[in-house]
Every structure is written in structure tokens, then in C-alpha cells.
Amino acid sequence: MDRRQFIGRSLSAAGLFVAGGLPFAWGQQDRARVILCRDRGLSKLQGVAEAAKLREMTHNSVAALTQGANAQAAWQSLFGPSDTVGVKVNCMAAGLAPHVAIIEAIAEGLGWAGVPSSQVIVFDKEDADLAAAGFPVRGEGGTSRCYGTLGEFGPGYEDRFQTEGQTTFRLSKILTRECTALINCPVVKHHCFAGLTGALKNHFGCIHNPEDFHYFNCDPSVADVNEVTAVRTKQRLILCDARIIQYEQGPAFHPEYCVRYDALFAAFDPVALDVKLRQLLDMARAKQNLPPLGEGEFPPKHLETAIARGLGIGDDSRIDLVVYGQ
């Protein structure tokens, strides 16, 4: 049995997967819904075929999350023509960044919702990170924009510092001034200080000084940043690229610590999603005879803090994981 097979079978045996059905209505507050769309044959595809499959998986994930009758209706339930949508990717480690085809599918879905392509901004901290991950850096020009907060087209950070909880920072003007809505597009990886990088940690790419908070498990700074009004009120969708997961030695890319998983996750609740990503990483680590994230030197304390503050649902019994694919 290879690593990919091990992870899939282990998750099923642990009862992590709940196959079939849509167990509750979108928007119910006492439960969270996480969609897992998986195709084990994805790793065998390349080029146009891979891009087409990722497009299909992206739209299926959004439709399942919203319980939309079809993908177009799903996107229209979340966004509209008056929105300017920021798509926050995580390209810090170029070898482990969201696939360009997923972001192109997001832009397509936003178009179905009536959002003009010029009102779509794919962004991260720096132009160089985006370019290294295969994203075409570009500004205005009749198509979707793609740039870093810092770079040729980037607006930079707010001049004024703001403090949230124990954390003081300046926010990206892309988030504060250019976007009315936000799509969070994280990846799944171990982080040597935060324990894990997922939906919550991805917003560290929206502040000017994330390196100042990497000690003390990035806690409570990750939770503080996620309490910022611009994050809480603008984030409408989370789409996580889980084609590859890195279970150790993150956040820099180390392919020797990666396994294929060939999946996408979709959620509204960043805490619920990160609970599932933590379980996934722990099971991958167990196969390699590594301890769970919670037993390491730097456990994911920020996730526990986010749960305690009510930033999302962390009780696994209240998280419905709905699996599509194989």
C-alpha cells in the first residue's frame, strides 16, 4: 500500500469521511459543513486534462457547499456584479501553491455570477512569490488582475498600524481598499512554528510583518488577524488545494515530506476546515512514525485559540464532512 492509499483508508477507518447526502441547510449556525472533493486519478493527469479535472472539481465543490442546483447557481448565491473579489492564494513555497487551474476556475465561476474579470484580484504578499508559482503578474487591462501587495502593481500596506488583541500590524490595501469580498485559497502543510498552515494561517499573507509573530506558535496572532473586520466580513468562501500535503518541515517546500492526496476542500468556516486539515496531517505523520502535531515542540495553538474565541466550529461532532469522488 502506497502513502496515498494509506491516508485515504486511514481517514475512512477513523470515521472522518461521511459519504453522501447533504445533512443540513447552508447557513445553519450550530454546525459547520466541509466538502471534500477527491479524485485519486488526478495525479495521473497532466496539462489540459489535469486543468479540466481541477475545473470540474472546483465547481462541484462550490455547488456541494452551497447545495446549489448547479455550479452557476452556486456561484451566483455567493457573489454578484457589484463585487470586487480578492482571491488570497498562498505561494510562499512555489512547489506547494494553489494550482493555476483552480484559480482560473474560480475566475470562471465569478464570471457566471456576473463579476467582471477586471473586478477579480488574485493576490499574495509579493509579485515574486506569485510568479514563481506560475501566476502571470498583471495589473489593469480588461482581465483579472494578479499581483502582490508589494510589487509593480501592488498598492502596499496601510500607513497606519492597527492592533487586534495582542497583535499590531498594517493590512494590505488590496484587502482593505480594493476588495469587497474575499476567497481564501490555502494549501495544506506543516509549519515549523504554527504547527499547520491552512485557512486561518493564510491571512498572515495580508499583514506586513508576519515574521514578527512566528515565535510562540504564532499564537494568538493568527486568531487576532482572523478577527479583523475586513477578514471576517469579506471572506465568503474557502477553497483549499489539497492535491499535495506536506506533513513535516514546512513552511518551505520539501518534496521528500510530501504525499499526494488529489483533493480539494471547500468550506465557509475556516476553523472547521483547519480541524479537518489537522486530522489529515496527523494521519500522514502517523504513517511516517511522527508524533501528532499537538505533541510536537510547536503545536497548532492558534487553532485552539480561534476555537475558544468563537471564530468557527471546532467541535468535530458538529462538523459535517461531505465527500464526493473517490
N, C-alpha and C positions, 0 to 999 in steps of 0.2 A: 504493500500500500504506500503510495507516494504522499507527500506532505499535503497536497491539495485534498486528496481523498480523506486523509486523516481528519483534517479540520471540519470538512462537511459532515462526516459521520459522527464526529465527537459532538458537534453542535446539536445534531438531531437526537443523539442519545441523551444529551443533557436536558432535552425538552426546550431548547432555545427556539426552535422553529415551530411555528403554529401554521400548518398548511391550510390554505383555502379560506374562503369566507371573508366577509368584511364585518368585524364584530361590533362596531359602534359607529355612531354618526360623527362625521367630521365636525370638530369644534367642541365636542364634549370635554369638559374640563377635568373630570376626575380620572381620566385615563389618557394615555398617550398612544399614538399609533406610529409604528415604524415599518416601512416597507423594505423588504429585501428582494431585489430582482436579480436573479442569478442565471448564468448560462455557462456551464462548465466547458463548453466547446469554444468559448471566446478566445482562449489563448492560442488556439489553432488557426485563428483568422489573422489576416494582415491587410493593410491598405484599405481599399474601398470596402471590402467585405467586413472588416472589423469596424470601420466607421458606420456602416449601415446597421450593424448589430447594436452598437452603442447608441445610435439614434433611436432605434426601436426600444431598447431598454430604458432610455431616459424618458421617453413619452409614456411608456407603460407604467413606470414608477410614479409619475406625477398623476396619471389617471387613477391608479390604485389608491394613492394617498388621499386624493380629493373625492374618491368614489364617483368620479366623473363618468358619464356615459361613453365618452371618447376623449382622446387626448386634447383635441381642440377645445372642447367644453371645459376640460380640467384647467388648461392654461387661462382661459377666459374667466374662470372663477377666482383667479388669484391676481391677475394684472389687467390693466386697461390702457387705452391710448394716452391718457394723461400722465402715465408713469414714466419716470426715468429710472431704469433698473441697473443697479450696480451688481456685478457678479464677482464676488470675492473668491478668488482662487488661491491655492497655496502652492507656490512654485519655488519655495526656498531651496528644495532639493530637486534639481531638474529631472533626475531619473525617477522621481516619485511625485509627480504633479498630476492634476486632473487632465485627462486626455482631451486634446483639442476637439475631437468629435463630439464629446459630451457638451462642451461649451457651445459648439455650433448648433447642436440640437436644442439647447436652451434658447439660443437666439431665434431659432425657428419657431419654437413654442411661443415665445414672446410676440413674434410677428403674428401668429394666429390670434393672439389676444389683442391685437391692434396696436402694439407698441412699435413705433417706428424704429428702424435699425439704428438711426442716429441717436436714439434715446436708450441705447444699451451700452454700458461701460464695463468691460472686463478689466479687473484691476488687481494689483497686488502692491507690495511695498516699493519695488524698483523695476524699471524697464529691463534691466539686465537679467533679472530672475525670470520674467515673462519670456523674454527672447530665448533664453537657454532651455526653457520648457517647450519651445516650438510655437509660441504665440506671436502673431505678427503685431508688433508695436505700431500703433497708428492713432492719430487724433481725429479731428473733424474731417468729414469727407463723404458723407452720404451713406456710410455703412457703419456697423458697430465700431465703437471705439475700444481701444485696448492699450492701457498704459499704466505705469506705476505712479504712486503718489509722488515719487521722486523720479524725474526723468524729463525727456524732451517735451512731453505734453502734460505732465502732471502738475496739479495745482499746488502741491506741497501740503504742509500741515497748518492747522490753525495757529495764529500768532499767540493766542492766549492759552496758558496752561489751564487745565481743569482737573479737579480732584474728585474721584469717586471712591468712597470707602477709604482705603489706605494707599491708593494708587494715584499718582499725579502724572499727567501726560498731555500731549497735544494730539488731537484727532485728525485723520486725513480729511482734507476738504472734499475729496470725492464722496466720502460718506456724509459729511455734514452739509455740503452746499450743492452737490451735483446730483445726488440720488434722492428719489422719493421712496424707493423700495429696494430691498436687498435680497439677493440669493447667495447663500453661503455654500461654497463648494470645497469642502475639506478633503483630505486623504486620510489614510489610516496608518499611523506609525507610532512607534515608541519614541519617547522624548526623555533625554537623559536627566532633565530637571523636573519637568512637569509630569512625568510618568507616561502620558499619552498625548498625542496631538489628534484632535478631532474637531467637532463642530465648535465647541467653546473656545479652544485654543486658537482657532483660525482667525479670530478677531484681534489677536495680538498683532496681526499684519496691518491693522488700521491705526496703530499708535506709533509715535515717532521713536519711542525708546523701549521696546520690548526687552532688550538685553538687560535693562536695569532690574528686571523682576524675575530673572531666571533662577535666582537662588531662592531658597525657602520653598521649593517645589512650585514656583510661580503662583504661590498661594498667599493671600487671597486675590492677587492681581487679575488672574483670568476671570474670576467671578465678578470683580469690580468692573472690568471693561465690559462684560456682558450685561451689566446693569445700566450702562449708559443709555440715555433716552434714544439716541439716534440708532443704536443697535436694536434695542427692544422693540421700538415702534416701527422700524423699517424692515426688519427681517421677516420675510413672508414664506420662505421655502429653503430647505436644506437638501442638497443633493451631494452625496458623498461617493467619490470614486474609490471603490474597494476592489479594483482589478488586482491590485498587489497590496499586500500588507507587510509592513516591516516591524518585526516583533522585538528587535533589540538594536542598540547602538544608534538610535535616532537622536536628533532630527536630521543629521546629514545622511545622505543616501549611501547605504551599504548593501549591494545586491546579495551578498552572501547571507544576509539576515532577512531576506525577503521570501515570501511564498505567494504563489498565485491563488487568488480567491474568485476572480472573474464575476464580480458582483457590483451592483450599485445599491446604495441605501437612500431612502427618501424619508423626510420627517418634517414636522413643524417644530417639534420640541428638541432643542439641542441637548438638553440633559438626558432625555430618554435615549436619544441616538448614541450619545457617548457612553451610556451604561452598556449598550449592546456592543459598541466597539471595544470597550474594555474587556468584555467577556470573550470576544473574538481574539484579541491579542493574548489574553491569558491562556486560551486553549492552544494557540500556536506556540506559546512559550513552553507549555507543559510538554509538548511533543519534543522539544529540544532540551528537556530536563532543566529548564529555567524556572525560577520561582514566579508566582503571580506578581503582577505589578504592585499590589498592595504590600508585598513583603520585601520589596527592594529598598535601596537606600533613598530613592526619591519616588514615593508612591504618588498617585494622582489625587493629591489632597484638594486641588481646585475643584474637582468633580464633587467631592463631598461637601465642600463649601457652597457650591452652586445649588446642590440639593437642599441644604439647610436653609438657604435664603429663598427658596421657592422659585428659582429660576426655571424650573421644569420638574417633571416627574422622575424620581429616582428609584421608586419602589418597583422592583421588577414585576411584582404581581399585578401592577397597574399599567404595564406596558404591553401592548398587543403587537407582536411581531408577525406580520403577514408576509408569507414567502410566495414568490412567483418564479417560475422557471425550475431549473433542476441543478 
